[in-house]
């Protein structure tokens, strides 16, 4: 069974101290979660259950690739969700909040027992297919703009909208905004951002312009799947990308997941909301430390750690066992 935040509501926290967070697409790499799955039966069981649900060997895909297969959105999404939950399964954590970036929001909902692992794996595989198909035949890209205020990035996008769809679609941390849309418009925005003083403006290796209005067809297709998805009220608040506010009821969760597909991800605001509610330790479960870096830039005095292998797990446990209050407790 995947560890969850039993009795870890914000109301019971003393004080709420720990948030479990989960990465989105782009964090994946060949070998993710392989070491932990080789050592912990709980992690192996997550891969077993997810593979049976997806109809593909997700452990082999995560551990051995090939890279081309792992990069396919319909494979990336269930693989990354499963790898992140396998990492979580090795740490019996009771967090006060859960949150995830884009795809990671589904992982967070599984951790909060709002959505079953098997249902989530099947759904995100279709979600990936829909998102890839939404821009079929279009020349699109995503890019990161670093060192420019969010409102300025919005203004630059608006000034080049005549060249095609281009939108600010991920607000990751102070001075880091992702834009996406049609290639000609995105390239023009990158040039304008550099001229406006951005420290960096670089393209990203992703296969579709996620969280822009170009994803509207994907949202329309996903609506039917979400309508039939069994969702329970979450055991802990899950901070939704689309609102940067906690959701707990099944109806709130369903609406947030549908809106998320073609709406910007408000990650910086989500982190600030959890911090304002008392979270002082953020644990990233899954490959890489992308979220950890964003969180550190957003709330610099919070403790940030991650779990993706044995060494990082031990470091995280050392932080968690010293956490204040019962909600942040973790047993080695």
C-alpha positions as CSV (number, residue, x, y, z in Angstrom):
1,X,0.0,0.0,0.0
2,X,1.2,3.5,-0.9
3,X,1.9,5.5,2.3
4,X,-0.7,8.2,2.7
5,X,-1.4,11.2,4.9
6,X,-3.7,9.4,7.3
7,X,-5.1,11.7,9.9
8,X,-2.8,14.4,8.4
9,X,-5.3,17.1,7.8
10,X,-4.4,20.7,8.4
11,X,-6.9,20.8,11.2
12,X,-4.9,18.1,13.1
13,X,-1.5,19.5,12.5
14,X,0.6,20.7,15.3
15,X,1.6,22.7,13.4
16,X,1.3,21.5,9.8
17,X,4.9,21.3,8.8
18,X,5.5,19.0,5.8
19,X,4.4,19.0,2.2
20,X,4.9,16.1,-0.2
21,X,5.5,17.4,-3.8
22,X,5.8,15.6,-7.1
23,X,7.5,16.6,-10.4
24,X,5.9,17.0,-13.8
25,X,6.9,15.9,-17.3
26,X,10.5,16.7,-18.1
27,X,12.0,15.3,-14.9
28,X,12.1,11.7,-16.2
29,X,15.3,9.9,-17.0
30,X,16.4,6.3,-17.7
31,X,17.0,4.6,-14.4
32,X,14.6,6.6,-12.3
33,X,13.5,4.8,-9.1
34,X,15.5,1.7,-10.1
35,X,17.7,1.6,-7.0
36,X,14.8,2.1,-4.6
37,X,12.7,-0.6,-6.4
38,X,15.6,-3.0,-6.1
39,X,15.8,-2.5,-2.4
40,X,12.2,-1.9,-1.2
41,X,9.3,-4.4,-1.8
42,X,6.9,-1.5,-1.4
43,X,8.4,0.3,-4.4
44,X,8.4,-2.8,-6.5
45,X,4.7,-3.4,-5.6
46,X,3.9,0.1,-6.9
47,X,5.5,-0.7,-10.2
48,X,3.7,-4.1,-10.4
49,X,0.3,-2.6,-9.8
50,X,0.9,0.2,-12.2
51,X,2.2,-2.0,-14.9
52,X,-0.8,-4.3,-14.7
53,X,-3.1,-1.3,-15.0
54,X,-1.3,0.3,-17.9
55,X,-0.7,-2.8,-19.8
56,X,3.1,-2.1,-20.2
57,X,6.1,-2.9,-18.1
58,X,6.6,0.4,-16.5
59,X,9.5,-0.8,-14.4
60,X,11.5,-1.9,-17.4
61,X,10.6,1.4,-19.2
62,X,11.8,3.5,-16.3
63,X,14.9,1.4,-15.5
64,X,16.1,0.6,-19.0
65,X,14.2,2.8,-21.5
66,X,14.7,3.1,-24.4
67,X,14.9,6.9,-24.2
68,X,12.8,7.3,-27.3
69,X,9.9,5.3,-25.8
70,X,10.2,7.1,-22.4
71,X,10.0,10.5,-24.2
72,X,6.6,9.6,-25.8
73,X,4.1,11.6,-23.8
74,X,1.6,8.7,-23.4
75,X,4.5,6.7,-21.8
76,X,6.2,9.5,-19.9
77,X,3.1,10.4,-17.9
78,X,2.3,7.0,-16.4
79,X,6.0,6.2,-16.0
80,X,6.8,9.4,-14.1
81,X,3.7,9.1,-11.9
82,X,4.7,5.5,-11.0
83,X,8.3,6.2,-10.4
84,X,7.4,9.1,-8.0
85,X,4.9,7.0,-6.1
86,X,7.5,4.2,-5.8
87,X,9.9,6.7,-4.2
88,X,7.1,7.8,-1.9
89,X,6.4,4.2,-0.9
90,X,9.8,3.9,0.8
91,X,9.1,6.8,3.2
92,X,6.1,6.4,5.6
93,X,5.3,10.1,5.7
94,X,2.2,11.8,7.0
95,X,2.3,15.2,5.3
96,X,0.0,18.2,5.9
97,X,-0.3,19.0,2.2
98,X,0.4,17.4,-1.1
99,X,1.0,19.1,-4.5
100,X,2.5,18.4,-7.8
101,X,3.5,20.2,-11.0
102,X,1.2,19.5,-13.9
103,X,1.2,15.7,-14.2
104,X,2.5,15.7,-10.6
105,X,-0.9,16.8,-9.4
106,X,-2.3,13.4,-10.3
107,X,0.6,11.8,-8.3
108,X,-0.3,14.1,-5.4
109,X,-3.9,13.0,-5.6
110,X,-2.9,9.3,-5.4
111,X,-0.7,10.0,-2.4
112,X,-3.7,11.7,-0.7
113,X,-5.9,8.6,-1.6
114,X,-8.3,10.7,-3.7
115,X,-7.6,8.6,-6.8
116,X,-6.5,4.9,-6.9
117,X,-3.1,4.2,-8.4
118,X,-4.5,2.0,-11.1
119,X,-7.1,4.5,-12.2
120,X,-4.5,7.3,-12.2
121,X,-2.1,5.3,-14.4
122,X,-4.8,4.5,-16.9
123,X,-6.0,8.1,-17.0
124,X,-2.7,9.8,-17.4
125,X,-1.8,7.5,-20.2
126,X,-4.9,8.7,-22.1
127,X,-4.2,12.3,-21.0
128,X,-0.8,12.0,-22.6
129,X,-2.3,10.7,-25.8
130,X,-4.8,13.5,-25.9
131,X,-2.3,16.2,-25.2
132,X,0.0,14.9,-28.0
133,X,-2.8,14.7,-30.5
134,X,-4.1,18.2,-29.7
135,X,-1.2,19.8,-31.5
136,X,-0.8,17.2,-34.3
137,X,0.3,19.0,-37.4
138,X,1.2,22.2,-35.6
139,X,4.7,23.6,-35.2
140,X,4.9,24.2,-31.5
141,X,7.4,24.6,-28.6
142,X,7.9,25.6,-25.0
143,X,10.6,27.7,-23.5
144,X,11.8,29.0,-20.2
145,X,12.3,32.7,-19.5
146,X,14.6,33.4,-16.5
147,X,15.2,36.8,-14.9
148,X,12.1,38.6,-16.0
149,X,9.0,39.4,-13.9
150,X,5.9,37.4,-14.6
151,X,3.8,40.4,-15.7
152,X,6.6,41.5,-18.1
153,X,6.6,38.0,-19.7
154,X,2.8,38.3,-20.1
155,X,3.2,41.7,-21.8
156,X,5.9,40.3,-24.2
157,X,3.6,37.4,-25.1
158,X,0.7,39.7,-25.8
159,X,2.8,41.9,-28.0
160,X,3.6,38.9,-30.2
161,X,0.3,37.2,-30.3
162,X,-0.2,38.3,-33.9
163,X,2.5,35.8,-34.9
164,X,0.5,32.9,-33.4
165,X,-0.6,31.4,-30.1
166,X,2.0,32.2,-27.3
167,X,1.2,32.2,-23.6
168,X,2.8,32.2,-20.2
169,X,1.8,28.8,-19.0
170,X,4.0,27.9,-16.0
171,X,4.8,30.3,-13.2
172,X,7.4,28.2,-11.5
173,X,9.3,30.5,-9.1
174,X,10.3,34.2,-8.8
175,X,11.8,35.2,-12.2
176,X,11.1,31.8,-13.9
177,X,8.2,31.6,-16.3
178,X,7.6,29.0,-19.0
179,X,5.9,30.1,-22.3
180,X,4.4,27.9,-24.9
181,X,2.6,28.0,-28.2
182,X,3.3,28.1,-31.9
183,X,7.0,28.2,-32.7
184,X,7.3,31.4,-34.6
185,X,5.5,33.3,-31.8
186,X,7.5,31.6,-29.1
187,X,10.8,32.4,-30.8
188,X,9.9,36.0,-31.2
189,X,9.0,36.2,-27.5
190,X,12.4,34.7,-26.6
191,X,14.2,37.3,-28.6
192,X,12.1,40.1,-27.0
193,X,12.6,38.7,-23.5
194,X,16.4,38.7,-24.0
195,X,16.2,42.3,-25.2
196,X,14.0,43.2,-22.2
197,X,16.7,41.9,-19.8
198,X,16.0,38.2,-19.3
199,X,19.1,36.4,-18.0
200,X,18.2,33.3,-20.0
201,X,15.6,32.4,-22.6
202,X,15.9,28.8,-23.7
203,X,13.7,26.2,-25.5
204,X,12.6,23.1,-23.6
205,X,12.7,19.5,-24.8
206,X,9.0,18.8,-24.6
207,X,6.7,17.5,-27.2
208,X,3.7,19.8,-26.9
209,X,2.7,23.3,-25.6
210,X,1.2,22.1,-22.4
211,X,-1.2,24.3,-20.4
212,X,-1.9,26.7,-23.2
213,X,-5.2,27.1,-25.1
214,X,-3.8,24.8,-27.8
215,X,-4.6,22.0,-25.3
216,X,-8.3,22.8,-25.3
217,X,-9.1,19.8,-27.6
218,X,-7.3,17.6,-25.1
219,X,-9.3,19.0,-22.2
220,X,-12.5,18.3,-24.2
221,X,-11.5,14.6,-24.7
222,X,-10.4,14.2,-21.1
223,X,-13.7,15.6,-19.7
224,X,-15.5,12.3,-20.4
225,X,-12.7,10.3,-18.7
226,X,-12.8,12.5,-15.7
227,X,-16.5,12.3,-15.5
228,X,-16.2,8.5,-15.0
229,X,-13.1,8.6,-12.9
230,X,-13.7,7.3,-9.3
231,X,-12.6,10.1,-7.0
232,X,-12.8,10.2,-3.2
233,X,-12.4,13.1,-0.9
234,X,-8.7,13.6,-0.3
235,X,-7.3,12.7,3.1
236,X,-5.1,15.8,3.0
237,X,-5.5,19.0,1.1
238,X,-4.0,18.9,-2.4
239,X,-3.0,22.3,-3.8
240,X,-4.4,22.6,-7.3
241,X,-2.3,24.0,-10.1
242,X,-5.1,26.0,-11.6
243,X,-6.1,28.0,-8.5
244,X,-3.0,27.6,-6.1
245,X,-5.6,26.7,-3.5
246,X,-6.2,23.5,-1.6
247,X,-8.9,21.1,-2.8
248,X,-10.3,18.1,-0.9
249,X,-13.8,17.2,-2.2
250,X,-14.3,14.9,-5.2
251,X,-16.1,17.6,-7.1
252,X,-13.4,20.2,-6.5
253,X,-10.7,17.8,-7.6
254,X,-12.6,16.8,-10.8
255,X,-13.1,20.5,-11.8
256,X,-9.4,21.3,-11.0
257,X,-8.1,18.5,-13.1
258,X,-10.2,19.4,-16.1
259,X,-9.3,23.1,-15.9
260,X,-5.6,22.3,-15.5
261,X,-5.1,20.9,-19.0
262,X,-5.4,24.2,-20.9
263,X,-4.7,26.6,-18.0
264,X,-1.4,28.0,-16.6
265,X,0.3,26.2,-13.7
266,X,0.6,28.5,-10.7
267,X,3.4,26.7,-8.9
268,X,5.0,29.7,-7.3
269,X,1.7,30.7,-5.8
270,X,1.0,27.1,-4.7
271,X,4.3,27.0,-2.8
272,X,3.6,30.4,-1.1
273,X,0.1,29.2,-0.1
274,X,1.5,26.1,1.6
275,X,4.2,28.2,3.3
276,X,1.6,30.7,4.5
277,X,-0.4,27.8,6.0
278,X,2.6,26.7,8.0
279,X,4.5,24.3,5.8
280,X,8.2,24.5,6.5
281,X,9.5,21.3,5.0
282,X,9.0,20.3,1.4
283,X,9.9,16.8,0.3
284,X,10.1,16.1,-3.5
285,X,9.4,12.5,-4.4
286,X,10.6,11.3,-7.8
287,X,13.4,11.9,-10.3
288,X,15.5,15.0,-10.1
289,X,15.4,18.2,-7.9
290,X,13.5,20.6,-10.2
291,X,10.8,21.4,-7.7
292,X,13.3,21.6,-4.9
293,X,15.1,24.4,-6.7
294,X,11.9,26.2,-7.5
295,X,10.8,26.0,-3.8
296,X,14.1,27.1,-2.5
297,X,14.0,30.2,-4.7
298,X,10.4,30.9,-3.6
299,X,10.5,30.4,0.2
300,X,14.2,30.5,1.0
301,X,14.0,29.7,4.7
302,X,12.0,26.5,4.2
303,X,13.8,23.1,4.4
304,X,13.8,21.3,1.1
305,X,14.8,17.7,0.4
306,X,14.1,15.0,-2.1
307,X,13.8,11.2,-2.4
308,X,14.9,9.5,-5.6
309,X,17.6,7.0,-4.4
310,X,19.0,5.5,-1.3
311,X,21.3,8.4,-0.4
312,X,18.6,11.1,-0.9
313,X,16.1,8.9,1.1
314,X,18.4,8.8,4.0
315,X,19.0,12.5,3.9
316,X,15.3,13.2,3.8
317,X,14.6,10.9,6.7
318,X,17.1,12.8,8.7
319,X,15.2,16.0,8.1
320,X,11.8,14.4,8.6
321,X,12.5,12.7,11.9
322,X,13.5,16.1,13.3
323,X,10.3,17.8,12.0
324,X,8.1,19.6,14.5
325,X,4.7,18.2,15.5
326,X,3.1,14.9,14.8
327,X,2.2,15.6,11.2
328,X,5.7,15.6,9.9
329,X,6.7,12.4,11.6
330,X,8.5,9.7,9.5
331,X,9.6,6.4,10.7
332,X,13.0,5.2,9.3
